[in-house]
């Protein structure tokens, strides 16, 4: 099913999910993320020193985190001298982010809203970033063009998401299988009853990025290290060591 056929129903559904359910267990993790001295990405805490997806010089960079959740990525950027803005549709997630700002002595704008429609003018930012925020929970046919609008020419987009292979292997219980359980053609929208996620195949993602005015610079498929400290309900570290469960894209706005 094409995400564009579903309207914007996912926005309210995902808002309720994060406010009513996920915030209850995600909140305690915020302090751990905010406390990290080295930037680490995703489920397997992949260090920035390995993937090098952020600009080498962040001081003075105007950045927006699309779907910021508890805003720990924005906190990392702020500590490096950037000027971040976080936007998220969950009031409870932003409340946690504000509590972390107070606890850690950082201050940057936090905006309640959808990354598919951001209340800033064209070309406001140098960097747009999403770690399992808009990159998973928003319609890519909407949030990627919006990211392009927000960036100045030459601005950079960095986002992390589940890999298409991981999405293709997910059972109806939401657990990664060693066999494919859904078709790749038409893969976009993953409805789970109480929430909606979005994962485009690589070819479609490339077309959306190009149509939005981006030049893709890199695609990094993440391999879970061995040993790892934990498994997750949806995926084991062994699975993610054999196949990529997540990936990071970097692109630059042309023009």
N, C-alpha and C positions, 0 to 999 in steps of 0.2 A: 504493500500500500504506500503510495506517495504521501509524504508528510503534508504536501500542499492540499491534499484532499480532506485533511482532518481539521482545517481551520485552525483556530488558536485555542481549542479546548484543552490542550496540554498545559497551557500556562496556568490556569486556575487549578487544574488537577495537581500539577507539580508544586504549586504554592501550598496547597493543603498538605501534601505529602511531607514537605520539609518543615512546615509549621507544626503539624499535628503529630508526626511520627519521628522523622529522622532527627529533628533538633534534640530530641530527648537523649539519643545516644551519641550524636555527633558532637554536641557541646563539650563533653569531657575530653575529647581529643584535641580541642582547639589549643589548650595550653601547651600540650606536647609539640604541636606544630609551630606555635609562636615562639617556643623556647629554643628551637633548633638554631645552631650557629652556622651551619652550612645548608644551603638550599638543596633540598632533596625532592624528587618528583615521584608522585604516583604510589601505587600499592606497594612497590618493592623498594621505596626510598632510594631511587636512583640518584646519585649525587650529580649536581650541576657540573662538577669538575670532570665528569665522564662524558656528559652529553653536550655541554657548552651551547645551550640554546638561547641564553640571554645575551643581550649586547655586552660587549667587553666593558663599556663605560656607561654606567647607569646614572651618575650624578647629573641632576637637572632634567632627567628624562620625564616627560609627561606621560603617565601610564594609566590605563584603565583595565581593571580586572572584571571580566564579564562573567557574571554568576559567581560572585566572590565567596559566598558562604560565610565562614567565620573570618575571612580576609587575611589568612596567614600569608598567602602569596604577596598581597599588597604590603604586609608588614616586612617581608624579606626585601621587597623593592625599596621601601622607605628607609630601611637601615642602610641600604647601598647608596642613598642620596637621591633617589627618584622621588617624583611627586605623584603618588598613585591616587586613584579614585576607585572605590569598589562599588559595584551595583549588584543587587540581588533582590529576588522577589519575595524572600522569606523574612518577615519581621523578626522571628525568633533567632534566625541565623545572624541577622544584623545586630540584635541585642547582645548576643554572645561576642560578636566582633567588637562592639563598643566597650564591653566589659574588659576584653583583652587589651584594647587600646589604653584604657585607664590603668590596668595592671602593669603593662610594659612601658608606659610612658611614650606612646606614639599617638600621633593625631593626623588623620587624613580623612577626606570626605567619604561617607558611606551613604549610598543612594538606594532608596526602596523603589524597585522597578524591574522591568524585564530587559534582558540584554538584546531582545529583538527590537526594542524601541527605546533608545537611550536619550535622555534630555540634555544633550550637549551638541554644540554646533559642529559643522563639518570641519575636518582637519584639526581638531582640538588636541589630538594626542600623537605621541611618537611611537608608542608601544601599546598594543592590545594583547591581553593574555588571558588564558583560561585553562585551569587544571581541573578537569571533570566538572566544570561549571556549565556555561553556555555550550561548551563543546560536546556535552552529553545530554543536557536537559532542554536545549532549545532547538528549534527547527533550523537546520543549517542553511536552508534556502532563505532564511530571514536574518539570522544572526551574523552570518559571514558578510553579506552585503552591508549590514549595519556597521560591522567592524571596519570595513573598507571606507565607509562614509566618515567615520570618526577619526581615521588616521590621516595624517598629512602625507603628501607624496613622498615615497621613500620610507614611510613608517613601517614598523615590523609587527607581524602577527605571530604569536606563539600559542599553540594549544595542545593539550594532552587529552586523549580519549581512549575508550576501549578500541581494540583492533577489530576489523570486520571478521577475522577468523574466530575470535572469541565470541562475537555476536552470533555467528552462524552455528556455533556449537552449543549454545545455551538451550537447555531443556525447558520444559514448561514450568519446572520448579526453580528456574533461574540458576542452574548449576552447569558449569562447563563440562561437556562430554568429550570423549575422544573420537566421536563421530559427528558428522554434520547433521543437524536436525532441522534446518530451514534452508530455503532457497536464497541464493545470492541476488538473483535478478529481482528487482523490486524492493530489496532491503533498504529501509530508511527508518521506519517508525517501529519501535518495540513497545507495544502496550502491555503493561503488567497489572492492569486492574486499578491499582491505587496510584499509579504514576506512568509516565511515558518517557522513554529514552530514545535517542536518535543516533544511529550509526550508519553512515553512508559507505558503500564500497569505495575502494581507492579511485577507480575511474571516475565515478560520479563526484567524489570530493574534489578531484583535480578540476573537473569541469566547472563546479560551483566556484572554486577559488579563482580560476581564470576569468570566468564571466564577471566576477566581482572586481576585477582589476588587480589581482595578486599574481606575483611570480613566485612559484614554490622554490624554496632554497634547499630544504632537507625534509626527509621523513625518517625518523629514527624508531625502529621497532625494538621495544624493550624486552630483554631477557632477564627473568628473575635469577638472582645469584643463588649459588649453593655454597654453604647452607643459608637458609633464611630463618628469620625468627618466628614466622607465623604463616598460617594458611588463612584463607577467607572462606566464608560460607559459599560464595559463588565460584571460587577457584582455588586450586591448590598451587603451592609453589612449584611442585613437580611439573604440573601442567604448563605453567608459565615459564619454566626453564626449557621445555621442549618446543613450545610455540609461543609467539608473542601475544600477550593478553592486552597490552596497551602500547600506545605509540605517541610520539611527539612530532607535530608538524611545525615548520617554520616557513614563513612566506613574507614577501615584501610588497608593499603597495606600489604599483607602477604609476607613472604620470609625472 
